[in-house]
Amino acid sequence: MGQGILARMKKIAGILIVLALLLVVALVTVTFFLGSIVKKGLETVGPRVAQVEVKLDSANISFFSGHGQLKGFLLGNPPGFDSPSAIKVGEITLDVQPGSVFSDKIVVRTLHVLAPEITLYGLTGDNLKKILDNLQTSSGGASTNRAPSAKKADKAEKKLQVDDLLIQSGKVLVVLPMVGKATVSLPDIHLTDLGQGSAGLTPADLSSKIVDAIYRAAIAAAANVGKGVLDVGKPAAKQLDKAAQKLGNLFK
């Protein structure tokens, strides 16, 4: 009698050990593939909403802690602009609420974009403005008469929430055709409470808000480009000073 009970207990213990091992394997597998899912999502949804190339070298997100790291992000330029990227970032760190990855809305507690490189064509950023227009059209910001198929796609997409976004230590390369180039610092950008509430934000909505903040900060930085910054002659420098002054007045 006692040996039978002992045998059953050993059998149950063995089953529990196997189940625990399977659970660990499943969680490790989810963690391993979570980064791949993020990478594929960015490179699939990004070009659709921004209408430019979107690349990400790698993504690594821990299912257990929610901490993640994205490396080698690139947002391409629209046709007609020579530079391969409008925005390039070597490293992005984030902290996700772990359980939210299985819900309708993914909650990102912190998002830290470190040392982005922005390429701006003209003092009014024609390339970034085009990308922003594309994003706003995709999110419905530029038009209230969206196609029914686009509205259905919004409902099917995962929604996003970002509690705290910091873009820090960025640089802006200002490209002025027939004049020259200059690099200026991008002011730090801090956004909070994006997508709060049950509705959240679609990827297009969130991207639009982030690119809009970068666009405004970049053209404000470009307004500081003036005489002596570019390797140009005096007539061009004088013309540039006037253009920068006019642009700066827009932000007063």
N, C-alpha and C positions, 0 to 999 in steps of 0.2 A: 504493500500500500504506500509506504513512505518512498520507496524507490520509484514508483509510478508518478507520484506527485513531483519528485525531484526531476525526473525525466521531462515531464511537461513544462516545469519551470525553466529548465535548460533550453527547451525548444522555443518557448516564448521569448527568453532572453536572446537567443540566436536570431529570431525574427526581428526583434527590436533593434539589434545591432545592425542587421542588414538594412532595415528601413532608415536608420540614422545615417548609414554610409551613403545610401541612395539619395537622401535629402542633401547631404553635403556635396555630393557630385552634381546634383541638380542646381544648387545654389552657385557653385563654382562655374558651372556651364553658363548659367544666366549672366553672371558677372563677366565672363569671358566674351560673350556675344553682345552684351549691352553696348559696349563701345562700337562694335561693328554696326549695330542698329542705328546708333546716333550718327555715325559717319555716313551710312547709306541714306538716312533721312535727310541730312543736310545737303548731300550731293544730288538728291532726287527732287526735293521740294524747293531748294534754293534757286536753281535755274528756272523753275516753272514760275515762281513769283517775282524774281528779280530780272529775269530774261537776260542774264549774263552767266558766265561760268562760275561755279562754286566748287571749291575743292577743300578737302581736309585730309592731311597726311595720316593722322591717327587720333583715336579717341579711347580713353581708358577711364571707366567709371566703376567704382566699387558698389556692388549691390548692397553690401553690409553697412557701409558708412555713408554712402551717397556722394562721397568726394570723387571728383573727376578732373581729368586734364585733357584738353584738346590741343593738338599741335599742328602747326602748318596750315592755318586757315587762309584761304584766298578767295576774295570776291573780285571777279573779273571786270573788265571795262566793256561798255557797249561798243558796237561797231563804230569805226571812225576815230578811235583813240588808240594811240600806239602802245602805251604802257600795258603790260599783261595784267596788271591788277589796279583796282581802285582802292581796295583795302586789303592789307596783308598783315597777319598777326602770327607771331611765332608761338605764343603760348596763351591759352585761356584756361583758367581754373574755375571750377564751379562746385557747389554743394547742393545736391538734390535731396528732397525729402524722399527716402527710399520707397516707402509704400505707395507714393504717388505715381510711380512709373506704371502701375497696373490700373490706375484710375483714368477717368475721362480728362483730367487736368493734371499735368506734370508741374509740380511746384519746385522751383529753383530758389533756394534760400539766398545764395550769393553767386554772383557771376563777376569774375575779375578778368578784364581784358588788359593784358600787359604789353606795353610798347607797340601799339599798332602803327603801321606805316600807311599814310593816306596819300594818294596821288590826286591832285586837284588840277584840272585843266581850266585855265583862266581864273581870274579873281572871283568869278561867280560859280566856279565848279560845275561846268557844263556836264561832265561825265557823271558826277555824283547826283546832280539834279535829275538826269535821265533815269538813273537807277531808282531814285526816290519816287519819281513819277510812276515807274513800273510797279513798285511795291504798293503805292497808294491805290493804284488801279486794281491790283490783285486783292487788296484788303477792303476795297469799296470806298476808300477815302476820297477818291477823285470822281466817283460817280455813284449816284444812288440807284441807278438803273442797271443793276448787275444781272447777268444771265442766270436763269434758274439753276443751270448745271453748276455754276460757280457757288451759288448759295448752298446747294446740296453738298458740294465738296467741303465747304466750311464746316457744316454740321458733322460730317464724317471724320474730320481731322481732330487729332488730339489737341486740346487747348493747353495753353502755357501760362505760368505765373512766375514772375521774377521779383523777388522781394527787394533785392539790393544789387544794383549794377554799378560797377566802377570801371571806367576806362582811364588808364593812367600811363603817363610817360610816353605819349604818342608824338609822332613827327608828321609834318605835312610837307610833301614835295609839291611846290607850286610850279606848274608848267605854263609858261606864257609863250605861245608860238611866235617866232620871229623876234623874240626879245631875250629869253633865257629861262633859267630855272633857279629856284631858291628853296632852301629847307628851313622851316620855322617850327617851333614847338606847338603841339596841340594842347590846349587847356584841358585839364582833367575834367571828366564828365561823370556826374553821379546822378543816377536815376533810381527812384524807389517806387515800390507798390505798383509795379506794372502787372496788369491782369488780375488785380484783387477782385474777389467776389466769385460767384458761382460760374459766371460766363467765361472768364478767362480771356485769353487772346489767341487768335490763330497764329501760325508761324508767320504769315504775311503781315498781320497786325503788329506783332512784336518786332519783326525785322524793320518795318516802316518806322516805328518809333525810335529804334536804335540808330538807323541810318540817318534819320532826320536830325537827331541830336549831334551826330558826328558831322553831318553836312553843315549845320549852323556853326559849330565850333571851328570847323576847318576854314570856312570862308571868313569868319571873324579873325582867325589867325593870319589868313592871307592878306587881310587889310593892313597888317603890320609890315608887309614886304615893301621896301622903299629903296631910296638911293643908297648905294653902297652894299646892299645885300646881294644883288645880282651882278654878275660880271658882264656889264653892258656899257655902252657909251653914254655920254651925258644927255643927248637928246632923248634916248630911250628911257634913261633913268628918270628924267623930268616928266616924261609922259606917264611912266609907271607911278610916280608919286601922286600925280593928279588922279589917276584911276583908283589908287588905294585910298586916297582921301575921300573920294566920292563913295566908295564902298563902305568905308568906316562910318560915314554919316548915316548909313542905313540902320546902324545898330545903336544910334543915340536915342 
